[in-house]
């Protein structure tokens, strides 16, 4: 697409190619710096949550749900999954990524095959219920949206439906897989 755009620009207005490339680079760099600031704040908050012991309380609160959905009994793994899920719920997917990697490593049994819990973690991360889509709100605010937070309710509805459907499908496929093995 970039190449096609440059070709069209070269044909229609050759003098503008360099200025448009510099302008786009400047805008991309500004966006990266602004997003780095947002992620730094949220990563700091997650670290404070972890150091203050709130992560333990969150893991304890989510433990029954995590145990049922992921079929995981290890408290440390449950804590990592709880932090990952809560970071995704706050709309800070990039801050949730390190927690997801740690969770995946904790779920790895060394067999070289993805376990049920690993597949579920991938699905929950891919669909992730977002109560507060902070990254999208930040992008909309940077783009000059009059009301950048007006996407909260539609986001909650859409991500709840996709997450619920993903969880149900993983459980259904696992059930079918178990029946065919018997």
C-alpha positions as CSV (number, residue, x, y, z in Angstrom):
1,X,0.0,0.0,0.0
2,X,2.8,2.4,0.8
3,X,4.5,1.7,-2.5
4,X,1.2,2.2,-4.4
5,X,0.6,5.4,-2.5
6,X,4.1,6.7,-3.3
7,X,3.7,5.8,-7.0
8,X,0.3,7.7,-7.2
9,X,1.9,10.7,-5.4
10,X,4.9,10.6,-7.8
11,X,2.5,10.7,-10.8
12,X,0.1,13.4,-9.4
13,X,2.5,15.6,-7.4
14,X,6.1,14.6,-7.6
15,X,7.3,17.5,-5.5
16,X,5.3,16.4,-2.5
17,X,6.8,12.9,-2.1
18,X,9.7,13.9,0.2
19,X,7.7,16.4,2.3
20,X,4.9,13.8,2.8
21,X,7.5,11.1,3.8
22,X,9.1,13.4,6.3
23,X,5.7,14.5,7.7
24,X,4.5,10.9,8.0
25,X,7.8,9.9,9.8
26,X,7.4,12.8,12.2
27,X,3.8,11.9,13.0
28,X,4.8,8.2,13.5
29,X,7.6,9.2,15.9
30,X,5.4,11.5,17.9
31,X,2.8,8.7,18.2
32,X,5.4,6.3,19.4
33,X,6.7,8.7,22.0
34,X,3.2,9.4,23.3
35,X,2.4,5.6,23.4
36,X,5.7,4.9,25.2
37,X,4.6,7.4,27.9
38,X,1.2,5.7,28.3
39,X,2.8,2.2,28.5
40,X,5.4,3.4,30.9
41,X,2.7,4.7,33.3
42,X,0.7,1.4,33.0
43,X,3.7,-0.8,33.4
44,X,4.7,1.2,36.5
45,X,1.2,0.8,37.9
46,X,1.3,-3.0,37.3
47,X,4.7,-3.1,39.1
48,X,3.2,-1.2,42.0
49,X,0.2,-3.5,42.1
50,X,2.6,-6.5,42.2
51,X,4.9,-5.0,44.9
52,X,2.0,-3.9,47.1
53,X,0.4,-7.3,47.2
54,X,-2.7,-6.3,45.3
55,X,-1.8,-8.9,42.6
56,X,-2.1,-11.6,45.3
57,X,-5.5,-10.3,46.2
58,X,-6.5,-10.1,42.5
59,X,-5.3,-13.6,41.9
60,X,-7.2,-14.8,44.9
61,X,-10.4,-13.0,43.7
62,X,-10.1,-14.4,40.2
63,X,-8.7,-17.9,41.3
64,X,-12.1,-19.7,41.1
65,X,-12.8,-18.3,37.6
66,X,-9.2,-19.0,36.4
67,X,-9.2,-22.5,37.9
68,X,-12.5,-23.3,36.1
69,X,-11.7,-21.7,32.8
70,X,-8.0,-22.6,32.6
71,X,-8.0,-25.8,34.7
72,X,-4.8,-24.6,36.5
73,X,-4.1,-25.5,40.1
74,X,-0.7,-23.8,40.7
75,X,-1.2,-20.5,42.7
76,X,1.8,-18.8,41.1
77,X,0.5,-19.5,37.6
78,X,-3.0,-18.4,38.6
79,X,-1.5,-15.1,39.8
80,X,0.3,-14.6,36.5
81,X,-2.8,-15.4,34.5
82,X,-4.9,-13.0,36.7
83,X,-2.4,-10.2,36.1
84,X,-2.4,-10.8,32.4
85,X,-6.2,-10.9,32.2
86,X,-6.5,-7.8,34.3
87,X,-4.0,-5.9,32.2
88,X,-5.9,-6.9,29.1
89,X,-9.2,-5.8,30.8
90,X,-7.7,-2.3,31.3
91,X,-6.8,-2.2,27.6
92,X,-3.1,-2.2,28.0
93,X,-2.3,-5.3,25.9
94,X,1.3,-4.4,25.4
95,X,1.8,-4.2,29.2
96,X,0.0,-7.6,29.4
97,X,2.4,-9.2,26.9
98,X,5.3,-9.8,29.4
99,X,2.8,-11.3,31.9
100,X,1.4,-13.5,29.1
101,X,4.8,-14.8,28.2
102,X,5.6,-15.6,31.9
103,X,2.2,-17.3,32.2
104,X,2.9,-19.3,29.1
105,X,6.3,-20.4,30.4
106,X,4.6,-21.4,33.7
107,X,2.0,-23.5,31.8
108,X,4.7,-25.2,29.6
109,X,5.1,-28.9,30.7
110,X,8.0,-29.5,28.4
111,X,6.1,-31.8,26.1
112,X,6.5,-29.6,23.1
113,X,2.7,-29.5,22.7
114,X,0.3,-26.8,23.7
115,X,-1.8,-27.8,26.7
116,X,-5.5,-26.9,27.2
117,X,-4.5,-24.0,29.5
118,X,-2.0,-22.7,27.0
119,X,-4.6,-22.7,24.2
120,X,-7.1,-21.0,26.5
121,X,-4.6,-18.3,27.4
122,X,-4.0,-17.6,23.7
123,X,-7.7,-17.3,23.1
124,X,-8.4,-15.2,26.1
125,X,-5.5,-12.9,25.2
126,X,-6.6,-12.7,21.6
127,X,-10.2,-11.8,22.5
128,X,-9.5,-10.1,25.8
129,X,-12.5,-8.4,27.5
130,X,-11.7,-4.7,27.7
131,X,-13.4,-2.7,30.4
132,X,-11.2,0.4,29.6
133,X,-9.6,0.4,26.1
134,X,-6.9,2.9,27.1
135,X,-4.7,2.5,24.1
136,X,-7.6,3.1,21.6
137,X,-8.9,6.0,23.7
138,X,-5.3,7.5,23.6
139,X,-5.1,7.0,19.9
140,X,-8.5,8.7,19.4
141,X,-7.5,11.6,21.7
142,X,-4.3,12.1,19.6
143,X,-6.4,12.0,16.4
144,X,-8.5,14.9,17.8
145,X,-11.7,13.0,18.6
146,X,-14.4,15.1,20.2
147,X,-15.2,12.3,22.6
148,X,-12.5,9.7,22.6
149,X,-14.1,7.6,25.3
150,X,-17.4,7.0,23.6
151,X,-16.2,3.6,22.4
152,X,-16.2,2.1,26.0
153,X,-19.7,0.5,25.9
154,X,-19.4,-0.9,22.4
155,X,-15.9,-2.2,23.2
156,X,-17.2,-3.9,26.4
157,X,-20.1,-5.6,24.6
158,X,-18.0,-6.7,21.6
159,X,-15.0,-8.0,23.7
160,X,-17.3,-9.8,26.1
161,X,-19.1,-11.6,23.3
162,X,-15.8,-12.6,21.6
163,X,-14.2,-13.8,24.8
164,X,-17.2,-15.8,25.9
165,X,-17.5,-17.4,22.4
166,X,-13.7,-18.1,22.4
167,X,-13.9,-19.8,25.8
168,X,-16.9,-21.8,24.8
169,X,-15.3,-23.0,21.6
170,X,-12.1,-24.1,23.3
171,X,-14.0,-26.1,25.9
172,X,-16.2,-27.6,23.1
173,X,-13.2,-28.6,21.0
174,X,-11.5,-30.0,24.0
175,X,-14.6,-32.0,24.9
176,X,-14.9,-33.4,21.3
177,X,-11.1,-34.1,21.3
178,X,-11.5,-36.1,24.5
179,X,-14.4,-38.1,23.2
180,X,-12.6,-39.1,20.0
181,X,-9.5,-40.3,22.0
182,X,-11.7,-42.8,23.9
